[in-house]
Amino acid sequence: MAMTDLLSAEDIKKAVGAFSAAESFNYKKFFEMVGLKKKSPEDVKKVFHILDKDQSGFIEEEELKFVLKGFTPEGRDLSDKETKALLAAGDKDGDGKIGADGM
């Protein structure tokens, strides 16, 4: 399954473009812009599984760094600061990774 099976390619392009500058990533605005906030919990879990590159059931810090590339190959890598902020927001139990319920 591709990300564009769940989210509009145009919305993805706009959202990734909006945060192309270093240190500009805002996960709340990004997820809203790509349309994730309007999706059902089932669709959000499907997006999670696409982003979970090693299929461990979790998105670890090293996978988060490349989260924008998970939406489109043109996405940039997140900085360490941006990655840690996203991890802190989604890591509900403090284990250093995000489970499907953290999205």
N, C-alpha and C positions, 0 to 999 in steps of 0.2 A: 504494500500500500504506500502510495506517495502522499506527501503533505498536501498536494493540490487536489487529492481525492476528498479531502476534508475541509480545506480552506481555499478561498479564492486566490488564484495566482496574482491577480492585480493587488489585492489587499496585502499579500505577503511582500510583493515588490515595494509597495509604498511604505510599509512598516520597516522593512530592512533598510530602505533608503533614508528614512527619517532618522535612523540611528547609525548612520555610516561614519560619523565623526568619532574619534577616540574619546572615551569617557562620557559618551552621550547616552548610553543605554539606560532606559527606564522600563523595567520589566512590566509594570502595570499598564503603561501606555502602549507598549509593544503588543502585549497579549490582547488588549482591547482593539488595537488597530488591525491585527490579523483576523479578528473575528472570534477569537477563542472564548471570550466572555459570553458570547451568545450561543455557544455550543452545548449540547447535552453532556452530562457526566461521562457517558459512553464514548462520545467523540473526543472529549478531552483525554480520556485514557488511551485512545488510539493514537493521538498526537504524542502523548507521553511515550508510548512504545516505539514510535518512530525515532524519537530523540534519544531513547535508551539504546545506544549503538551496540553495546555488548550484551544486550538482552538479559541483564542481571536482575531486572525488576526495580532497579534504582537508577537515578541519574546522578553520577558522581561528579566531583569537582572538575576532573579532566574532561568529562563529556560536556559540562556546562560551558566551558570556555568556547566550545564550537557550536553553541546552541543556535546562533543565527544561520550557520551553514546547514543546520538540520532543517531549516525552513527553505533555504535556497542556496545553491553553491556559491552565489555571489556575495553571501553574507560574510562579514568580517569576523575575526576572532575577538572575543571579549577580552578586556584587560584583566589582570589579576584582581584589581579592585572591583570591577564590575562583576566578575565571576563570584567573588566572595560575597558581594551584596545579594546577588541572586540566590546563592546557596543559603545564606542566612534567612532569606525570606521564605524559602520553600522547605528548609530542613526542620520539620516539626518536632523531632525528638532528639536533635543534637548529635546524630551519629555521623554527620559529615556527608550525607547524601540525601537525595530527595526521592521519596516513594511516590507512587501514583496518586496518593491522596494529598500530596503537597502542592499539586498544580491547581 
